[in-house]
Amino acid sequence: MITRRTFLFMSTLPATFAVLTMDGPSARAETMTSKKMADYQYRPHDGQRCAGCCMFVPGPPSRCTMIAGAIDPNGWCKYWKAGPADTCS
């Protein structure tokens, strides 16, 4: 037999789980870094450029999964990693 207390507890579990696993804009903002912290520059570096990085997300505006704000496809930062656009995990 299910008590009212057990029923109420069980009915709140899905909502609690949803809140705890939320991945919204605020969660993303916490993982982003500033251009200054990433040593971002608006020109390529040794042939490396944002458009050739796996963290690049084509725009407009173009952006990066690591750096906050819009970026230039010809830019570069110290987190550059080769790979097709938007494929880094």
N, C-alpha and C positions, 0 to 999 in steps of 0.2 A: 504494500500500500504506500502510495506517495503522499507525503505530508504537504501542507501548503508551503512550509518553509523550503522543502526540497524543490518543489515546483518553481517557486520564485527564484531560488538560486540557479536552477538549471536554465530558466528562461533568460537570465541576464548574461549567461556565458557567451553567446554569439556576439552580443554588443560589446562586451569587454574585450573579446578577442579582436574584433574589428578596430577598436580604438588603439589597442596595443601594437597592432601590426600596420598602422597607418603609415603611408609613405607619401606624404603630401609636400607642398612647396616648402614648408618650414623644415622638414627633414632634409630636403635637398640643400637648402641654404646653409645648414650646419656643416655640410661636407664640402662646400665650395670654398675656394681660397681666392684671395684678391690678386689682381694682376701684379701688384708690387711684390707680394710674397712669392709669386711664381717667377719673378724676374722676367715678366712678359715684355716682349718687344714687338714692334709693328713691322719687322722685316725678318726674312729667313736667317737661319744660323747654320753654317756648314751644310747647306743644301736641305736642311730640315725646315719644314713649314707646317703650320697648323693643318692645312688641307690634307697632308700626308700622315696625320696622327690619328690613332684609333679613338681618341677622345673628342675629335672634331665632329660637330653636328652642323651640317649645311643649313643656311638660312634662307631667306633673310629674317632677322639678322643671324649671321653665323654665330655659333656659340660653342662652348666647350663643357664637357661634363665635369671638369676639374676647376675651371676658373669662372668666377662670377662676372656677368655682363657679356656684352657683345664682343666678339673678337674678329680680327682680320684673318682671312684664309692664308695670307702670306706672312702672318706673324709667327712667333715661336715663344716657348717658355721652357723652363728647366724640367718640366714633367713630360716633355714630348716623348711619344712612344710610337714607333712605326706600326702601321696597320690600316686597314680599310676604315673609313669614317664610321663612328658610332659603334664600334665593336669591342671596345675594352670593357671588361667586367668590373 
